[in-house]
């Protein structure tokens, strides 16, 4: 080797390391095999069956140790992009001054829908900022719901300062410098292949960052594509609309005399006994349905009817819907199920086109024998029929029944339409068992149970469209042109999804709804379910000791240290918090296609092609501890529905009467007490008048009183607001 070559090589090496040396005295964003900004299209592969042209490809850890992480990643790697509500992480090479992180110094820019380029150039700020000193990682979320099926570039600018007050330095990852050329020319083996594969992403990132203009210099970034959230249900809706089902069957009753049409005059009812299947033994519990609730407005209801229809079932026996390509794939029904529906028919003269009808969705742990009974009378008083079904996994087992005893005539038995199953094999059928996906797909949660329920409701709408003959005279008794939807709690959650994708519902009212389900559970009364999920992971993730003397799972505790919106940045000092937050983010990511927040924009802000914007009222209550206020605000904000939101001021109601419950979650349906029935009827009256006017009239249900804000006074509530 000549001395001239050695000198030349030394000079080249010196030039190659100069950029690194220049950065050695400053802090920059890390880009290496152990840490880099997330999400990133570096963690995807090409897949032209998807509308994003990508599929997620997260690497797996040691699956013998991190069993649950591997199970989650198996589900995540079927998705065509990253969450539209992502937890964004940016690692640094040193400490930063987190007070300099804001929407001017760190932000996202939309590079457009992958199919239409819609949204190109829109800037999105950041919120819920956290700094973790131990890992030197910045964590935050976008300030708004990101558009689905779109490319975003994350920009980190030198407006962010390090702990010494100096501007952070440009990451060498963005520089096509001498060292990069050296790597490409002289590196071999795995490093060369990885570098070559990364070049396309680097070029795409640099091209994306060129669209950034501002007073500060962009020093690092990431580029990622968001997932397609809504397309599966849109495709199923079209399949349902293209088919013509057989008419609904009301001949589902049986008596000693033989088959009976399950239509019963309310004035002739003596009792309705619900026998609910609670185990596979089988064993049952028996209760009487609250027929006095149907007389909140005396004489408003004429008949109670039950019928059956067939709905396509897109879930497998493991309670999940198989993924298909979001561009070229079409969901396929795995079979069909016969479902029982319940109908309350108003008294009086039927309109020429039939009765307007409101489908009412019940809540989590409830059934169609609960909440729909509490609202049917007020609806009927405005000439509106009420129609309902059981949610997937609800209403007990399929062997349950109703026994209707009349003042005259023999008792009639009809199937109760229970949809619960013994999913865990312990012999019991719990109140919600079957709504969640079975192991090892726990990360799916209730996503597909919610979507299947929406499918069942779209099929129910179709049954009304083809004609629902209640009395058997050959004519339709429900008006196919005046179908509405209202739902409480879980019913408001899947109801928001329904309102986004079903074109033939004229108006809707989600009550005490919110999203995502992960956030609803994390922040509220179902937090113990989140704790149980963390406790059963392998390895488990609980980072607080159990509460002494409290039974499992209510004694399980954790601290995820995730800040609420619009608060100052948090500096994390809680061991294990980041690992919990990562898992919760993955749950939310997987469940986006069953998240009402994903569908809220389709209601009015950005309807599907060919769909009209829908009149809507969103009702929720201050201090709701079951579906907490931040999750309801997320839904309202995503759909730009602030001017359509009614806010029940439970704090004022409790101050006026201490008998009012501090948790107002059931303010619409709590007709059982003197302190609450007035508010329930007022909330129901707002819905009934809204539907009677075909969505044109929104009343303030308590007039000059202060208990209902119509519309809500801004800003939206981002705190929990729980009453002590």
C-alpha positions in Angstrom: 0.0 0.0 0.0 1.6 3.3 -1.0 2.0 6.2 1.4 0.0 8.4 -1.0 -3.0 6.0 -0.8 -2.7 6.0 3.0 -2.7 9.8 3.1 -5.7 10.0 0.8 -7.6 7.4 2.8 -6.9 9.3 6.0 -8.0 12.6 4.4 -11.3 10.9 3.3 -11.9 9.5 6.7 -11.3 12.9 8.3 -13.8 14.5 6.0 -16.3 11.8 6.6 -16.3 12.3 10.4 -16.3 16.1 10.3 -20.2 16.3 10.4 -20.3 14.0 13.4 -17.6 15.9 15.2 -19.4 19.2 14.5 -22.5 17.8 16.3 -20.6 16.3 19.2 -21.1 19.4 21.4 -24.8 19.6 20.9 -28.1 17.7 21.3 -29.9 16.2 18.4 -32.7 13.8 17.6 -31.5 10.2 17.7 -31.7 8.0 14.6 -30.2 4.5 15.2 -31.1 0.9 15.5 -32.2 1.3 19.1 -34.1 4.6 18.9 -35.6 6.9 16.3 -38.8 8.9 16.0 -42.0 7.0 15.9 -44.3 6.5 14.0 -42.3 6.1 10.9 -42.7 4.5 7.5 -39.3 2.9 8.1 -41.5 0.3 9.9 -43.6 -0.6 6.9 -43.4 -2.6 3.7 -45.0 -2.0 0.4 -48.5 -3.6 -0.1 -50.5 -2.5 -3.1 -53.6 -4.3 -1.9 -54.0 -1.4 0.6 -55.2 2.1 -0.1 -52.1 3.4 1.6 -49.9 1.1 -0.5 -48.2 0.1 2.7 -48.5 -2.4 5.6 -47.1 -2.1 9.0 -44.1 -4.3 9.7 -43.0 -3.8 13.4 -40.1 -6.0 14.5 -40.8 -8.5 17.2 -38.9 -8.8 20.6 -38.0 -12.1 22.2 -41.4 -13.8 22.0 -40.5 -16.3 24.7 -40.3 -13.4 27.1 -42.6 -10.7 25.8 -45.5 -13.0 24.8 -48.1 -10.3 24.9 -46.1 -7.8 22.8 -45.7 -10.4 20.1 -49.4 -11.1 20.1 -50.2 -7.4 19.7 -47.6 -7.0 16.9 -49.2 -9.9 15.0 -52.4 -7.9 14.9 -50.7 -4.5 14.3 -48.8 -5.9 11.3 -52.1 -6.5 9.5 -52.9 -2.8 9.5 -52.2 -0.5 6.5 -50.8 2.4 8.5 -50.3 4.1 11.8 -52.9 5.4 14.2 -54.9 8.6 13.5 -54.4 9.4 17.2 -50.8 8.4 17.6 -48.6 8.6 20.6 -45.5 10.2 19.0 -42.1 9.6 20.5 -38.9 11.5 19.6 -35.6 10.3 21.3 -32.8 12.7 21.8 -29.0 12.3 22.3 -29.2 14.5 25.4 -31.5 16.5 27.7 -33.8 19.2 26.3 -35.7 22.1 27.8 -39.2 20.7 27.5 -40.7 24.2 28.0 -39.5 25.1 24.5 -41.6 22.3 23.0 -44.8 23.6 21.5 -46.8 23.7 18.3 -44.5 26.2 16.7 -41.3 24.2 17.4 -42.7 20.7 16.8 -45.6 20.0 14.5 -47.0 17.9 11.7 -47.9 18.7 8.1 -50.3 16.7 6.1 -48.9 15.6 2.7 -52.3 14.5 1.5 -54.6 11.6 1.2 -52.9 8.7 -0.6 -55.8 8.5 -3.1 -56.9 12.1 -3.5 -54.2 14.4 -1.9 -57.0 15.9 0.1 -55.7 17.8 3.1 -52.3 18.6 1.5 -50.4 21.3 3.4 -52.6 21.4 6.6 -50.5 22.0 9.7 -51.4 20.1 12.9 -50.0 21.2 16.3 -49.2 19.0 19.3 -50.6 18.5 22.8 -50.3 16.2 25.9 -46.5 16.7 26.1 -44.3 14.6 28.3 -40.5 14.4 28.7 -38.9 11.3 30.0 -35.4 12.1 31.4 -34.4 8.5 31.9 -34.7 7.6 28.2 -34.3 11.2 26.9 -37.5 10.8 25.0 -40.2 13.4 24.1 -43.7 12.1 24.0 -46.8 13.9 22.7 -50.0 13.5 20.6 -51.3 15.5 17.7 -53.6 18.4 18.7 -56.4 16.9 16.5 -57.5 13.7 14.9 -55.3 13.0 11.9 -57.0 12.2 8.6 -57.1 8.5 7.7 -55.1 7.1 4.8 -52.8 10.2 4.6 -49.1 10.9 4.7 -47.8 13.1 7.5 -44.4 14.6 8.1 -43.3 15.4 11.6 -41.0 18.4 11.9 -38.7 19.1 14.8 -37.1 22.5 14.6 -34.2 24.2 16.3 -36.7 26.2 18.2 -36.4 23.4 20.7 -33.5 24.1 23.1 -31.3 21.7 25.0 -30.9 21.8 28.8 -28.2 24.5 28.4 -30.4 26.7 26.4 -28.7 26.0 23.0 -30.6 25.2 19.9 -30.7 21.5 19.1 -28.6 20.5 16.2 -29.5 19.1 12.8 -29.7 15.3 12.8 -27.1 13.7 10.5 -29.9 11.4 9.3 -31.1 14.3 7.2 -27.7 15.1 5.7 -26.6 13.5 2.4 -23.0 14.1 3.5 -19.6 12.6 2.8 -20.1 10.0 5.5 -23.2 8.7 3.7 -21.4 8.5 0.4 -18.6 6.6 2.2 -21.1 4.1 3.7 -22.7 3.5 0.3 -19.3 3.0 -1.4 -17.4 0.9 1.1 -19.9 -0.8 3.5 -20.8 -4.4 2.9 -23.2 -7.1 4.1 -26.2 -6.4 6.3 -25.2 -2.8 7.0 -25.1 -2.1 3.3 -28.5 -3.7 2.7 -30.1 -1.9 5.6 -28.6 1.4 4.4 -29.8 0.8 0.9 -33.3 0.0 2.1 -33.4 3.1 4.2 -32.4 5.4 1.4 -35.9 5.5 -0.1 -37.3 6.5 3.2 -34.7 9.1 3.7 -35.4 10.6 0.3 -39.2 10.6 1.0 -38.6 12.3 4.4 -36.4 14.9 2.9 -38.9 15.6 0.1 -41.6 15.9 2.7 -39.6 18.3 4.9 -39.0 20.6 1.9 -42.7 21.6 2.2 -42.0 23.1 5.7 -41.6 26.8 5.8 -41.1 28.8 9.0 -38.9 31.1 11.1 -37.0 28.1 12.6 -34.9 25.5 10.9 -36.1 21.9 10.7 -33.4 19.7 12.2 -35.2 16.3 12.3 -38.4 14.6 11.3 -40.3 11.5 10.5 -42.7 10.6 7.8 -45.6 8.2 8.4 -48.9 7.1 6.7 -52.0 6.8 8.8 -54.2 3.8 8.6 -57.5 3.4 6.8 -60.2 3.3 9.5 -63.6 3.4 8.0 -63.5 1.5 4.6 -64.5 -1.9 5.8 -67.9 -0.7 7.2 -68.5 1.4 4.1 -68.0 -1.6 1.9 -70.3 -3.7 4.1 -72.9 -0.9 4.0 -72.8 -1.1 0.2 -73.2 -4.9 0.3 -76.2 -4.6 2.5 -77.8 -1.9 0.3 -77.3 -4.0 -2.9 -79.2 -7.0 -1.4 -83.0 -7.3 -0.7 -83.7 -9.3 2.5 -86.8 -11.3 3.3 -89.3 -9.3 5.4 -89.0 -9.4 9.1 -90.9 -12.2 10.8 -93.3 -11.4 13.7 -94.6 -15.0 14.0 -92.0 -15.9 16.6 -94.3 -16.5 19.6 -95.5 -19.9 20.8 -98.3 -20.9 23.1 -100.3 -24.0 23.9 -102.5 -23.2 20.9 -99.5 -23.0 18.5 -97.5 -20.2 16.8 -98.4 -16.7 17.8 -97.7 -13.3 16.2 -95.6 -11.6 18.8 -97.5 -8.3 18.9 -99.1 -7.4 22.2 -101.5 -4.5 23.1 -100.0 -2.8 26.1 -103.3 -2.4 27.8 -103.8 -6.1 27.8 -100.5 -7.0 29.3 -100.3 -8.5 32.8 -96.6 -9.2 33.0 -93.5 -9.8 30.9 -91.0 -12.2 32.5 -87.4 -12.3 31.2 -85.6 -15.6 31.7 -81.9 -14.9 31.0 -79.4 -17.6 30.4 -76.4 -17.1 32.6 -74.4 -20.3 32.1 -74.0 -23.2 29.8 -75.3 -25.7 32.3 -77.8 -24.2 31.4 -78.9 -22.0 34.3 -81.1 -18.9 34.2 -82.2 -15.9 36.2 -85.7 -14.6 36.1 -86.9 -10.9 36.3 -90.0 -9.0 35.4 -89.6 -6.3 32.8 -90.5 -2.7 34.0 -93.8 -2.3 32.2 -94.6 0.8 34.4 -91.8 2.6 32.6 -93.9 2.5 29.4 -96.4 4.8 31.1 -94.1 7.8 31.7 -96.5 9.5 29.3 -99.7 7.6 30.0 -101.4 6.0 27.0 -98.6 7.0 24.6 -97.7 3.4 23.6 -100.2 1.1 22.0 -98.3 -2.1 21.3 -95.1 -4.0 22.2 -93.9 -6.3 19.4 -91.1 -8.7 18.7 -89.8 -10.0 15.5 -86.8 -11.7 13.9 -84.6 -10.9 10.9 -81.4 -12.4 9.4 -78.2 -10.4 9.5 -74.8 -11.2 7.9 -72.2 -12.2 10.5 -68.7 -11.0 9.6 -67.0 -12.3 12.8 -65.3 -15.6 13.1 -65.9 -17.8 16.1 -63.0 -16.0 17.8 -65.0 -12.8 17.6 -62.9 -10.8 15.2 -63.4 -9.7 11.6 -60.6 -11.0 9.3 -58.6 -8.2 7.8 -58.7 -7.5 4.1 -56.8 -5.1 1.8 -58.2 -1.6 2.2 -58.0 -1.0 -1.5 -58.6 -4.3 -3.3 -60.2 -6.4 -0.5 -63.9 -6.8 0.4 -65.0 -8.1 3.8 -66.8 -11.5 3.5 -69.6 -12.6 5.7 -68.6 -15.7 7.7 -72.3 -16.7 8.0 -75.6 -15.4 9.0 -77.5 -15.0 12.3 -81.1 -14.7 13.2 -81.6 -11.7 15.5 -84.6 -10.7 17.6 -85.8 -7.1 17.7 -88.1 -5.2 20.0 -90.6 -2.6 18.9 -92.8 -0.1 20.8 -95.6 1.2 18.6 -97.3 4.6 19.4 -101.0 4.9 20.1 -103.2 7.0 17.9 -103.8 7.1 14.1 -100.9 5.8 12.1 -99.6 8.2 9.5 -100.1 7.3 5.9 -96.5 6.4 5.3 -96.2 4.5 8.6 -94.8 5.5 12.0 -91.5 7.4 12.1 -89.1 5.1 13.9 -86.1 5.7 16.2 -83.6 2.9 16.7 -82.4 3.1 20.2 -79.0 1.6 21.2 -78.5 0.3 24.8 -75.3 0.5 26.8 -72.5 -1.7 28.0 -73.7 -4.5 30.3 -77.3 -3.6 29.5 -79.7 -5.1 27.0 -82.7 -4.1 24.9 -84.8 -4.9 28.0 -83.2 -1.9 29.8 -82.6 1.5 28.4 -85.0 1.3 25.4 -87.9 0.8 27.9 -87.0 4.1 29.6 -87.3 6.3 26.5 -90.1 4.6 24.5 -93.0 6.4 26.2 -91.7 9.9 25.5 -90.8 8.9 21.9 -94.3 7.5 21.4 -95.9 10.7 22.8 -94.4 12.5 19.8 -95.6 9.8 17.4 -92.2 7.9 17.1 -91.9 4.2 17.4 -88.8 2.8 19.2 -86.9 -0.2 17.8 -83.9 -2.0 19.4 -81.7 -5.1 19.4 -79.2 -6.6 21.7 -75.5 -5.7 21.2 -73.0 -8.5 20.3 -72.2 -10.3 23.6 -75.1 -8.9 25.5 -78.5 -10.0 26.7 -77.4 -13.4 28.1 -77.2 -16.7 26.3 -79.3 -17.7 23.2 -81.5 -20.0 25.3 -83.1 -17.1 27.1 -86.8 -16.3 26.7 -89.6 -13.9 27.4 -92.9 -15.1 28.8 -95.8 -12.6 28.1 -98.9 -13.0 30.3 -102.0 -11.2 29.1 -105.1 -10.3 31.0 -107.0 -12.6 28.6 -105.6 -15.5 26.7 -102.8 -18.1 27.2 -99.2 -17.0 28.0 -96.9 -16.6 25.0 -93.2 -17.5 25.0 -90.7 -15.8 22.6 -86.9 -16.1 22.2 -85.2 -13.2 24.1 -82.5 -12.8 21.5 -79.5 -13.1 23.9 -76.1 -12.8 22.2 -73.8 -13.6 25.1 -71.4 -16.6 24.9 -69.2 -18.5 27.3 -66.0 -17.2 25.7 -63.5 -18.1 28.4 -64.8 -21.7 28.9 -65.7 -21.3 32.6 -69.3 -22.2 32.1 -70.7 -18.7 32.9 -72.1 -16.2 30.4 -71.3 -12.8 31.7 -73.2 -9.6 30.9 -70.8 -8.6 28.1 -69.1 -11.9 27.2 -68.5 -12.2 23.5 -68.2 -8.5 22.6 -64.4 -8.7 22.8 -62.1 -10.7 20.6 -60.7 -13.9 22.1 -57.1 -14.5 22.9 -54.5 -14.1 21.5 -56.1 -11.1 19.8 -56.9 -9.2 23.1 -55.6 -5.9 21.6 -58.7 -5.9 19.3 -60.9 -5.5 22.3 -64.5 -4.6 21.4 -63.5 -3.2 18.0 -65.2 -5.9 16.0 -68.1 -6.5 18.4 -68.9 -2.8 17.9 -68.5 -3.1 14.1 -70.7 -6.2 13.9 -73.4 -4.4 15.9 -73.2 -1.6 13.4 -73.6 -4.1 10.6 -76.6 -5.6 12.4 -78.2 -2.1 12.7 -77.5 -1.3 9.1 -79.3 -4.6 8.2 -82.2 -3.5 10.5 -82.4 -0.2 8.6 -82.6 -2.3 5.4 -85.5 -4.3 6.9 -87.4 -1.2 7.6 -86.7 0.0 4.0 -88.1 -3.1 2.4 -91.2 -2.9 4.6 -91.9 -3.9 8.2 -95.5 -5.3 8.5 -96.3 -5.3 12.2 -100.0 -6.1 12.2 -99.9 -8.6 9.3 -102.2 -6.7 7.0 -99.7 -6.7 4.1 -98.7 -3.1 4.5 -95.6 -1.4 5.9 -96.2 0.1 9.4 -92.9 2.0 9.8 -91.9 4.9 7.6 -88.8 4.0 5.6 -88.1 7.6 4.9 -88.1 8.7 8.5 -85.6 6.4 10.4 -83.6 8.0 13.2 -81.1 6.8 15.8 -80.4 7.5 19.4 -78.3 5.6 21.8 -77.0 5.8 25.4 -73.3 5.2 26.4 -72.1 2.2 24.5 -75.2 2.8 22.3 -73.9 6.3 21.6 -70.5 4.9 20.8 -71.6 2.4 18.1 -74.4 4.8 17.2 -71.8 7.4 16.2 -70.2 4.8 13.9 -73.6 4.0 12.5 -74.4 7.6 11.8 -71.2 8.0 9.9 -71.7 5.2 7.5 -75.5 4.6 7.1 -76.9 7.0 4.6 -80.6 6.4 5.3 -80.8 7.5 8.9 -82.2 11.0 8.8 -80.9 12.4 12.2 -79.2 11.1 15.3 -78.5 11.7 18.9 -75.5 10.0 20.6 -75.9 10.3 24.3 -72.9 10.2 26.7 -70.7 8.7 24.0 -66.9 9.1 23.8 -63.8 7.5 22.4 -61.6 5.8 22.1 -62.8 2.8 24.2 -59.2 2.6 25.5 -59.4 6.2 26.8 -62.9 5.7 28.2 -61.7 2.7 30.2 -58.4 4.3 31.3 -59.9 7.5 32.6 -63.2 6.3 34.1 -65.1 3.8 36.1 -64.0 0.9 34.0 -60.3 1.6 34.8 -60.2 -1.7 36.6 -60.6 -3.5 33.2 -57.5 -1.7 32.0 -55.7 -2.7 35.2 -56.8 -6.3 34.7 -55.5 -6.3 31.1 -52.1 -5.0 32.2 -52.0 -7.5 35.0 -52.6 -10.5 32.7 -50.0 -9.5 30.2 -46.8 -11.5 29.9 -44.8 -9.9 31.4 -47.4 -8.0 33.5 -47.1 -4.2 33.6 -48.7 -3.0 36.8 -46.4 -0.5 38.5 -48.2 0.2 41.7 -49.0 -2.2 44.6 -52.5 -3.6 45.0 -54.9 -2.0 47.4 -55.1 -4.0 50.7 -58.5 -5.5 51.5 -60.0 -4.9 48.1 -61.0 -7.9 45.9 -59.5 -8.6 42.5 -59.6 -6.9 40.0 -60.6 -3.7 41.8 -57.4 -3.7 43.8 -55.1 -3.6 40.8 -53.4 -0.3 40.3 -51.2 1.4 37.8 -49.9 4.9 36.9 -49.5 5.6 33.2 -48.7 9.3 33.8 -50.3 10.4 30.6 -51.2 14.1 30.7 -54.7 15.4 29.7 -55.0 18.0 26.9 -54.0 21.6 27.3 -52.0 21.1 30.4 -48.3 22.2 30.8 -45.7 19.6 29.8 -45.1 16.8 32.3 -41.6 15.5 33.3 -42.0 11.8 33.9 -40.7 10.3 37.2 -42.9 7.2 37.3 -41.1 4.0 36.7 -42.9 1.8 34.2 -45.3 4.5 33.0 -43.9 4.7 29.5 -44.3 0.9 28.9 -47.9 1.1 30.0 -48.5 4.1 27.8 -47.0 2.3 24.8 -49.4 -0.7 25.3 -52.4 1.6 25.6 -51.4 3.4 22.5 -51.2 0.1 20.6 -54.7 -0.8 21.8 -56.0 2.5 20.6 -54.2 2.0 17.3 -55.6 -1.4 16.7 -59.1 -0.3 17.7 -59.3 2.8 15.5 -61.7 1.2 13.0 -64.1 0.6 15.9 -63.6 4.1 17.5 -66.5 6.5 17.2 -64.0 9.4 16.9 -62.9 8.0 13.6 -66.4 8.2 12.2 -67.5 11.5 13.8 -66.2 13.5 10.8 -68.4 11.5 8.4 -71.6 12.7 10.1 -71.5 16.3 9.0 -67.9 17.7 8.5 -66.9 15.3 5.7 -69.7 13.0 4.6 -69.0 10.0 2.4 -69.4 10.6 -1.3 -73.1 10.6 -2.1 -74.1 11.0 1.5 -75.8 14.0 2.9 -74.6 15.7 6.1 -76.9 14.6 9.0 -78.6 16.7 11.6 -77.3 15.6 15.0 -77.3 16.4 18.7 -74.5 15.2 21.0 -75.6 15.0 24.6 -73.2 14.5 27.4 -72.9 15.5 31.1 -70.3 17.4 33.2 -68.3 15.0 35.4 -69.5 11.8 33.8 -67.2 9.2 35.4 -68.2 6.3 33.2 -67.5 7.9 29.8 -65.3 10.8 31.0 -65.5 14.3 29.6 -62.2 14.2 27.7 -63.4 11.2 25.6 -66.7 12.9 24.8 -64.9 16.2 23.9 -62.6 14.1 21.5 -65.7 12.9 19.7 -67.2 16.4 19.4 -63.9 18.0 18.3 -63.3 15.3 15.6 -66.7 15.9 14.1 -66.7 19.7 14.5 -70.0 19.3 16.4 -69.5 21.9 19.1 -72.5 23.8 18.0 -74.6 20.6 18.1 -73.7 19.6 21.6 -76.0 19.7 24.6 -74.2 19.7 28.0 -76.0 18.6 31.1 -74.7 20.5 34.1 -74.8 17.8 36.7 -72.8 20.0 39.1 -75.6 22.5 39.2 -78.2 19.7 39.5 -76.4 18.2 42.6 -76.0 21.7 44.1 -79.8 22.1 43.7 -80.7 18.7 45.1 -78.2 16.4 46.9 -80.3 13.3 45.9 -79.0 13.7 42.3 -76.2 11.1 41.7 -72.7 12.6 41.4 -72.1 10.4 38.4 -74.5 11.7 35.7 -73.9 9.0 33.2 -77.5 7.8 33.1 -79.2 11.2 33.2 -81.2 10.3 30.1 -82.5 7.0 31.3 -82.7 7.4 35.1 -86.5 7.5 35.5 -86.5 5.6 38.8 -86.2 8.5 41.3 -87.9 11.8 41.9 -84.6 13.7 41.8 -83.7 12.4 38.4 -86.8 11.6 36.4 -87.4 15.3 35.5 -84.0 15.6 33.9 -84.4 12.3 32.1 -87.7 13.3 30.6 -86.3 16.7 29.5 -83.3 15.0 27.8 -85.7 12.5 26.1 -88.0 15.3 25.1 -85.2 17.1 23.3 -84.5 14.0 21.3 -88.2 13.3 20.5 -88.8 16.9 19.3 -85.7 16.8 17.2 -86.9 13.6 15.5 -90.5 14.8 15.2 -89.1 17.8 13.3 -86.9 15.6 11.1 -83.8 17.1 12.7 -84.8 20.7 12.2 -85.7 21.7 15.8 -83.3 21.7 18.7 -85.0 22.8 21.9 -83.5 23.8 25.2 -85.2 21.1 27.3 -85.3 23.1 30.6 -86.0 26.5 29.1 -84.6 29.3 31.2 -83.2 26.9 33.8 -79.4 26.4 33.8 -79.2 22.6 33.8 -78.9 22.1 30.1 -76.5 24.2 28.0 -77.8 24.3 24.4 -75.3 24.5 22.8 -72.4 23.8 25.2 -70.4 26.9 26.3 -66.9 26.7 24.9 -64.1 25.7 25.4 -64.9 22.0 25.5 -64.3 20.3 28.9 -60.9 18.6 28.8 -60.7 17.9 32.6 -62.4 15.0 34.3 -64.7 17.3 36.4 -65.6 14.5 38.8 -67.7 15.7 41.8 -66.0 14.9 45.2 
